[in-house]
Amino acid sequence: AQSVAQPEDQVNVAEGNPLTVKCTYSVSGNPYLFWYVQYPNRGLQFLLKYITGDNLVKGSYGFEAEFNKSQTSFHLKKPSALVSDSALYFCAVRDVSGGSNYKLTFGKGTLLTVNP
Amino acid sequence: DTEVTQTPKHLVMGMTNKKSLKCEQHMGHRAMYWYKQKAKKPPELMFVYSYEKLSINESVPSRFSPECPNSSLLNLHLHALQPEDSALYLCASSPRDREYSNQPQHFGDGTRLSIL
C-alpha cells in the first residue's frame, strides 16, 4: 500500500521569509509525486510534479520542491512567502508501476498561514 | 478560471430528494474522477471513469450513482442521502488514467452539498 505523510498540520511564516511544507511518502515501486494547493471555496490546483530526472522541480507561483529518494521526501519550498500563499497544501503520490491500482494518494494536508 | 466546470456550486437537499451533480471538461481528457472532501481533509476517491467506462468504484454506497454520457461530461446522481454525506464534491480529469499516470489531475471548484 502507498501512503503520504505531511507531519505538520499547520505552518506559520512571516511574509518575505522562506517557507517549507514537508512531505514524505511510501510506495512499493518508484513514485510520481505531486503538490496541490487549495484556496478557500476552491478546488485543488496543481503546483508541480516530480516524474524523473532533476531532483529539484520548479512549479507555479515561484514554488519548488526537492525530491530526495534516500529520505523518501518531497518538501515544498518557496524563497519568499506572500500573504496570498496562505492556503491548504496537499502532497500526493502515485506508484509508477501501478501499485494501488494507479490511484492518487493524498497526504492529510498542511494549512499554511503567511502573516503580514 | 478552472478548466473543469462543476454545477451547481451549492446544493441543499432533503434526505428524500433526488438531485444530480454535473461536471464538464473540454480538454480532451479521457479519465474523469469523483472525489468527496470534508472540511480541511484530503479528497477521498469515489469513482474513476476511463474512456467513458467505470473503472474504479471505491465501495461507494448505492445512493450515489455515477454516469458518464460522453467523454466531456460526468454526472453524479444522488438519492436518499444521509446527513453525513454533506461535503464538497470534486470532479477531476486527466489525459488518461493508467497509461499516463504521470499527468496531474485537473480539479473543478466543486459542489458544496448540504443534506438536511
Interface residues (C-beta under 8 A of the other chain):
Chain A: Y32 F34 Y36 N41 R42 G43 L44 Q45 F46 K49 I51 L88 F90 R94 V96 G98 N101 Y102 K103 L104 F106 G107 K108 G109 L111
Chain B: T2 V4 Q6 K40 K41 P42 P43 L45 V48 I56 L90 A92 D97 R98 S101 N102 P104 Q105 H106 F107 G108 D109 G110 R112
